[in-house]
Amino acid sequence: MCGLSLLKNTALILLCLISVYANASKINVNVNVLGPSCIINDGNAIEIDFGDDVLSTNLSTGSGPKKTIFIEVKCTNDAPNNWYLFLEGEQWEPSIKVLKTSKENLSIVFFTGSEWLPLNEKKYYSGPRSLFIISARPESIGSAKVEPGPFTAFATVKIFFE
C-alpha cells in the first residue's frame, strides 16, 4: 500500500507540473539600446579653405598647405572611453584611401597628428573627447599632373563608440 500511495502522490505531482506548464504564456521583450547622443560641430558643415596658395608643383611632394580642422563634439550622456573617427567619402580607387576631388588627379589626405587618417576606415582616436583635431592637405595621386583651377570635395565625419 505504501508503494501505491507514493505512486499516487508522484502522479499527482506530475499532473500539477503538467497543469502549470499548460498554463504558461510567452513573454516578449523589446529593448532599444541607445548610445550617447552627440552633436558634431553644432550640426554645421565643416569647411576647409586652402586659400590661393596651393601650387600645382607642390602637390606631388607632400609640401602643399596643411590645414588644421577643429571638430567640436558635445554629448548629452557619458560616452564610452573608446572613440573612433570615421571619414566617409568618395575615393579615387578602393586601394587609394584619400578623398577624391572635382579636379582630376587631386585628392585630400587627412591626418590625426602626424598619422595618416585613411578614408572610409574606423580609426581609434586618443585625443580630447570634446574636440577632435585633424588636418587635411591637398595632394596629387602619385606624380600625376594637376591642372590649376578651383576644386571641391565632400566627406562626412562620423564618430563611433565602443
KOLTOR-441533 format. One line per 8 residues: for each residue x, y, z of N, C-alpha, C. Coordinates in nm, 3 decimals. Example, Ala and Ser with C-alpha at 12.3 -4.5 7.8 and 13.67 -1.06 7.14 Angstrom:
residues 2
1.319/-0.569/0.780/1.230/-0.450/0.780/1.320/-0.330/0.780 ~ 1.285/-0.225/0.708/1.367/-0.106/0.714/1.290/0.003/0.787
This chain:
residues 162
0.081/-0.119/0.000/0.000/0.000/0.000/0.085/0.125/0.000 ~ 0.191/0.109/0.072/0.277/0.226/0.083/0.330/0.266/-0.053 ~ 0.365/0.167/-0.133/0.414/0.195/-0.267/0.308/0.256/-0.355 ~ 0.183/0.214/-0.342/0.073/0.268/-0.421/0.047/0.413/-0.384 ~ 0.053/0.441/-0.255/0.032/0.579/-0.210/0.140/0.670/-0.268 ~ 0.264/0.622/-0.266/0.374/0.701/-0.322/0.355/0.721/-0.472 ~ 0.307/0.618/-0.541/0.280/0.628/-0.683/0.170/0.727/-0.712 ~ 0.064/0.730/-0.629/-0.046/0.826/-0.645/0.005/0.968/-0.626
0.085/0.989/-0.521/0.139/1.123/-0.494/0.231/1.169/-0.607 ~ 0.312/1.079/-0.660/0.400/1.114/-0.770/0.319/1.151/-0.893 ~ 0.214/1.075/-0.919/0.127/1.105/-1.032/0.060/1.239/-1.014 ~ 0.017/1.268/-0.891/-0.049/1.395/-0.862/0.047/1.510/-0.884 ~ 0.172/1.494/-0.838/0.272/1.599/-0.857/0.299/1.619/-1.006 ~ 0.311/1.511/-1.081/0.333/1.523/-1.224/0.216/1.592/-1.292 ~ 0.097/1.561/-1.252/-0.020/1.627/-1.310/-0.018/1.776/-1.279 ~ 0.020/1.810/-1.158/0.029/1.953/-1.123/0.133/2.023/-1.209
0.248/1.958/-1.228/0.352/2.019/-1.310/0.306/2.034/-1.455 ~ 0.240/1.934/-1.504/0.188/1.941/-1.640/0.083/2.049/-1.650 ~ 0.002/2.060/-1.550/-0.103/2.161/-1.548/-0.043/2.301/-1.547 ~ 0.060/2.322/-1.465/0.125/2.453/-1.458/0.187/2.487/-1.593 ~ 0.254/2.392/-1.654/0.317/2.414/-1.782/0.214/2.446/-1.889 ~ 0.101/2.382/-1.884/-0.003/2.404/-1.984/-0.058/2.546/-1.977 ~ -0.046/2.611/-1.864/-0.099/2.747/-1.848/0.008/2.854/-1.868 ~ 0.128/2.818/-1.910/0.236/2.914/-1.931/0.208/2.997/-2.055
0.262/3.117/-2.058/0.250/3.202/-2.176/0.385/3.264/-2.207 ~ 0.403/3.310/-2.327/0.529/3.369/-2.371/0.541/3.511/-2.318 ~ 0.663/3.552/-2.297/0.691/3.691/-2.260/0.773/3.750/-2.373 ~ 0.728/3.856/-2.432/0.802/3.925/-2.537/0.878/4.041/-2.474 ~ 1.006/4.051/-2.506/1.090/4.159/-2.454/1.140/4.240/-2.572 ~ 1.111/4.367/-2.572/1.161/4.458/-2.675/1.250/4.562/-2.609 ~ 1.372/4.574/-2.657/1.467/4.668/-2.598/1.532/4.748/-2.710 ~ 1.545/4.876/-2.690/1.618/4.962/-2.783/1.736/5.020/-2.706
1.856/4.971/-2.734/1.976/5.017/-2.665/2.027/5.141/-2.736 ~ 2.042/5.248/-2.662/2.088/5.375/-2.719/2.229/5.405/-2.672 ~ 2.306/5.460/-2.760/2.439/5.507/-2.723/2.430/5.652/-2.681 ~ 2.541/5.708/-2.650/2.540/5.851/-2.614/2.489/5.935/-2.730 ~ 2.417/6.037/-2.698/2.366/6.128/-2.800/2.466/6.243/-2.815 ~ 2.524/6.253/-2.933/2.628/6.355/-2.955/2.596/6.439/-3.078 ~ 2.640/6.563/-3.073/2.626/6.655/-3.187/2.765/6.694/-3.231 ~ 2.790/6.682/-3.360/2.920/6.716/-3.416/2.913/6.855/-3.478
3.004/6.942/-3.435/3.019/7.077/-3.491/2.888/7.155/-3.488 ~ 2.812/7.140/-3.379/2.681/7.205/-3.362/2.588/7.180/-3.480 ~ 2.609/7.070/-3.551/2.524/7.035/-3.665/2.557/7.113/-3.792 ~ 2.663/7.193/-3.789/2.702/7.275/-3.904/2.805/7.204/-3.991 ~ 2.809/7.241/-4.117/2.909/7.188/-4.210/3.047/7.236/-4.169 ~ 3.146/7.156/-4.198/3.286/7.192/-4.172/3.348/7.229/-4.306 ~ 3.401/7.350/-4.314/3.460/7.395/-4.439/3.610/7.410/-4.423 ~ 3.682/7.368/-4.524/3.827/7.381/-4.526/3.863/7.468/-4.645
3.922/7.582/-4.618/3.963/7.673/-4.726/4.115/7.672/-4.733 ~ 4.168/7.617/-4.841/4.313/7.613/-4.858/4.368/7.745/-4.911 ~ 4.279/7.838/-4.942/4.322/7.968/-4.989/4.375/7.965/-5.131 ~ 4.448/8.068/-5.166/4.501/8.082/-5.302/4.647/8.039/-5.314 ~ 4.702/7.980/-5.208/4.846/7.949/-5.211/4.876/7.802/-5.239 ~ 4.786/7.733/-5.308/4.811/7.593/-5.344/4.876/7.592/-5.482 ~ 5.002/7.554/-5.488/5.074/7.549/-5.614/5.070/7.406/-5.667 ~ 5.034/7.391/-5.794/5.024/7.257/-5.852/5.158/7.185/-5.851
5.267/7.259/-5.846/5.400/7.195/-5.846/5.435/7.136/-5.709 ~ 5.368/7.177/-5.602/5.397/7.126/-5.468/5.312/7.006/-5.430 ~ 5.216/6.969/-5.510/5.118/6.869/-5.469/5.171/6.726/-5.468 ~ 5.271/6.695/-5.547/5.323/6.558/-5.550/5.431/6.535/-5.445 ~ 5.482/6.640/-5.385/5.589/6.626/-5.287/5.537/6.624/-5.144 ~ 5.406/6.643/-5.125/5.351/6.647/-4.990/5.380/6.777/-4.918 ~ 5.419/6.880/-4.995/5.451/7.007/-4.930/5.341/7.111/-4.951 ~ 5.224/7.066/-4.994/5.110/7.157/-5.007/5.065/7.206/-4.870
4.980/7.306/-4.867/4.937/7.362/-4.739/4.854/7.261/-4.658 ~ 4.889/7.246/-4.532/4.817/7.155/-4.442/4.731/7.242/-4.349 ~ 4.601/7.218/-4.350/4.509/7.297/-4.268/4.461/7.214/-4.149 ~ 4.458/7.276/-4.032/4.408/7.211/-3.911/4.258/7.233/-3.902 ~ 4.187/7.128/-3.864/4.041/7.132/-3.855/4.003/7.094/-3.711 ~ 3.927/7.179/-3.647/3.879/7.154/-3.511/3.733/7.113/-3.520 ~ 3.702/6.993/-3.474/3.566/6.939/-3.481/3.515/6.925/-3.338 ~ 3.423/7.011/-3.299/3.368/7.009/-3.164/3.262/6.901/-3.153
3.267/6.826/-3.042/3.171/6.719/-3.018/3.108/6.741/-2.880 ~ 2.975/6.747/-2.876/2.901/6.762/-2.750/2.811/6.642/-2.731 ~ 2.829/6.572/-2.618/2.748/6.454/-2.588/2.661/6.483/-2.465 ~ 2.536/6.436/-2.469/2.444/6.459/-2.358/2.459/6.352/-2.250 ~ 2.507/6.235/-2.284/2.527/6.126/-2.188/2.675/6.092/-2.183 ~ 2.713/6.016/-2.081/2.851/5.970/-2.074/2.879/5.878/-2.192 ~ 2.988/5.902/-2.257/3.028/5.819/-2.371/3.136/5.722/-2.326 ~ 3.143/5.606/-2.388/3.249/5.511/-2.355/3.388/5.569/-2.382
3.489/5.502/-2.330/3.626/5.552/-2.344/3.684/5.536/-2.482 ~ 3.641/5.436/-2.558/3.699/5.410/-2.690/3.621/5.483/-2.798 ~ 3.683/5.584/-2.855/3.620/5.664/-2.960/3.692/5.637/-3.091 ~ 3.615/5.632/-3.199/3.671/5.609/-3.331/3.619/5.716/-3.426 ~ 3.708/5.766/-3.507/3.674/5.867/-3.607/3.662/5.797/-3.742 ~ 3.563/5.837/-3.818/3.539/5.776/-3.949/3.509/5.887/-4.047 ~ 3.591/5.902/-4.150/3.565/5.999/-4.257/3.514/5.921/-4.377 ~ 3.393/5.952/-4.417/3.330/5.880/-4.527/3.327/5.969/-4.650
3.374/5.919/-4.760/3.375/5.997/-4.883/3.415/5.912/-5.003 ~ 3.412/5.975/-5.119/3.445/5.904/-5.243/3.596/5.897/-5.260 ~ 3.644/5.778/-5.290/3.787/5.753/-5.314/3.811/5.746/-5.463 ~ 3.938/5.767/-5.503/3.973/5.751/-5.643/3.958/5.605/-5.684 ~ 4.009/5.517/-5.601/4.001/5.372/-5.622/3.991/5.309/-5.484 ~ 3.943/5.184/-5.475/3.932/5.120/-5.344/4.064/5.115/-5.267 ~ 4.175/5.103/-5.337/4.305/5.092/-5.270/4.364/5.229/-5.234 ~ 4.309/5.336/-5.288/4.360/5.471/-5.260/4.263/5.538/-5.164
4.293/5.532/-5.034/4.201/5.576/-4.930/4.219/5.724/-4.896 ~ 4.208/5.808/-4.999/4.211/5.953/-4.983/4.087/6.008/-5.052 ~ 4.048/6.129/-5.017/3.925/6.188/-5.069/3.942/6.239/-5.212 ~ 3.856/6.193/-5.298/3.855/6.236/-5.438/3.800/6.378/-5.446 ~ 3.859/6.460/-5.531/3.810/6.597/-5.552/3.750/6.608/-5.692 ~ 3.696/6.726/-5.719/3.638/6.752/-5.851/3.747/6.773/-5.958 ~ 3.870/6.787/-5.915/3.981/6.809/-6.008/4.056/6.677/-6.030 ~ 4.078/6.644/-6.157/4.144/6.518/-6.190/4.282/6.509/-6.127
4.312/6.391/-6.070/4.440/6.360/-6.007/4.467/6.433/-5.876 ~ 4.369/6.504/-5.823/4.388/6.577/-5.696/4.305/6.511/-5.587 ~ 4.366/6.492/-5.472/4.297/6.431/-5.358/4.322/6.515/-5.233 ~ 4.246/6.484/-5.128/4.268/6.544/-4.998/4.308/6.430/-4.905 ~ 4.420/6.448/-4.837/4.471/6.349/-4.743/4.446/6.403/-4.603 ~ 4.395/6.318/-4.513/4.364/6.359/-4.376/4.462/6.295/-4.278 ~ 4.483/6.364/-4.166/4.576/6.320/-4.063/4.518/6.345/-3.924 ~ 4.557/6.259/-3.829/4.537/6.288/-3.687/4.678/6.302/-3.631
4.715/6.421/-3.594/4.854/6.447/-3.558/4.938/6.429/-3.683 ~ 5.042/6.347/-3.675/5.126/6.321/-3.792/5.087/6.189/-3.859 ~ 4.986/6.120/-3.804/4.945/5.990/-3.856/4.836/6.003/-3.962 ~ 4.851/5.930/-4.071/4.754/5.931/-4.181/4.620/5.879/-4.132 ~ 4.512/5.942/-4.175/4.375/5.901/-4.142/4.311/5.851/-4.270 ~ 4.310/5.719/-4.293/4.255/5.665/-4.418/4.105/5.691/-4.429 ~ 4.061/5.721/-4.548/3.920/5.744/-4.575/3.843/5.612/-4.566 ~ 3.721/5.619/-4.517/3.629/5.504/-4.509/3.680/5.390/-4.422
3.755/5.424/-4.318/3.802/5.327/-4.220/3.788/5.386/-4.081 ~ 3.744/5.303/-3.986/3.736/5.347/-3.846/3.878/5.358/-3.791 ~ 3.906/5.471/-3.729/4.040/5.494/-3.674/4.025/5.535/-3.527 ~ 4.093/5.462/-3.437/4.089/5.493/-3.295/4.139/5.636/-3.274 ~ 4.069/5.711/-3.189/4.107/5.849/-3.162/4.142/5.863/-3.015 ~ 4.264/5.906/-2.985/4.309/5.914/-2.846/4.315/6.057/-2.794 ~ 4.275/6.153/-2.875/4.281/6.292/-2.832/4.166/6.331/-2.741 ~ 4.149/6.460/-2.715/4.040/6.505/-2.628/3.903/6.468/-2.685
3.810/6.430/-2.598/3.680/6.380/-2.641/3.582/6.490/-2.682 ~ 3.606/6.612/-2.644/3.514/6.720/-2.681/3.561/6.797/-2.805 ~ 3.683/6.771/-2.847/3.737/6.843/-2.961/3.829/6.750/-3.041 ~ 3.782/6.709/-3.158/3.864/6.626/-3.246/3.949/6.720/-3.330 ~ 4.077/6.693/-3.335/4.169/6.777/-3.412/4.229/6.692/-3.522 ~ 4.198/6.728/-3.644/4.255/6.659/-3.760/4.313/6.764/-3.853 ~ 4.384/6.720/-3.954/4.434/6.815/-4.053/4.415/6.754/-4.192 ~ 4.420/6.841/-4.291/4.398/6.799/-4.430/4.499/6.870/-4.520
4.540/6.798/-4.625/4.635/6.856/-4.720/4.599/6.807/-4.860 ~ 4.597/6.896/-4.960/4.575/6.851/-5.098/4.702/6.786/-5.151 ~ 4.686/6.675/-5.222/4.799/6.605/-5.283/4.756/6.546/-5.415 ~ 4.852/6.534/-5.505/4.823/6.469/-5.633/4.828/6.318/-5.613 ~ 4.764/6.246/-5.702/4.770/6.100/-5.700/4.903/6.060/-5.763 ~ 4.994/6.010/-5.681/5.129/5.976/-5.731/5.198/6.101/-5.783 ~ 5.257/6.090/-5.899/5.326/6.206/-5.958/5.243/6.266/-6.072 ~ 5.113/6.234/-6.075/5.027/6.284/-6.182/5.018/6.436/-6.179
5.007/6.495/-6.296/4.998/6.640/-6.309/4.857/6.686/-6.271 ~ 4.851/6.797/-6.198/4.723/6.858/-6.159/4.716/6.994/-6.226 ~ 4.611/7.014/-6.304/4.590/7.142/-6.372/4.545/7.249/-6.271 ~ 4.591/7.373/-6.287/4.547/7.480/-6.198/4.397/7.504/-6.211 ~ 4.336/7.556/-6.103/4.194/7.588/-6.102/4.128/7.544/-5.972 ~ 4.005/7.589/-5.953/3.934/7.556/-5.829/3.895/7.408/-5.823 ~ 3.868/7.360/-5.700/3.823/7.222/-5.681/3.733/7.215/-5.558 ~ 3.653/7.111/-5.552/3.569/7.084/-5.435/3.579/6.936/-5.401
3.544/6.904/-5.278/3.538/6.765/-5.233/3.442/6.760/-5.114 ~ 3.379/6.646/-5.094/3.281/6.633/-4.986/3.304/6.504/-4.909 ~ 3.297/6.514/-4.778/3.312/6.397/-4.691/3.217/6.414/-4.573 ~ 3.189/6.305/-4.505/3.105/6.306/-4.385/3.188/6.258/-4.267 ~ 3.181/6.330/-4.156/3.251/6.293/-4.034/3.156/6.212/-3.948 ~ 3.201/6.093/-3.904/3.123/6.010/-3.813/3.209/5.972/-3.694 ~ 3.144/5.957/-3.577/3.215/5.916/-3.457/3.148/5.791/-3.403 ~ 3.228/5.690/-3.373/3.179/5.564/-3.318/3.233/5.546/-3.178
3.157/5.479/-3.094/3.197/5.448/-2.957/3.196/5.297/-2.940 ~ 3.285/5.247/-2.856/3.283/5.105/-2.819/3.313/5.091/-2.674
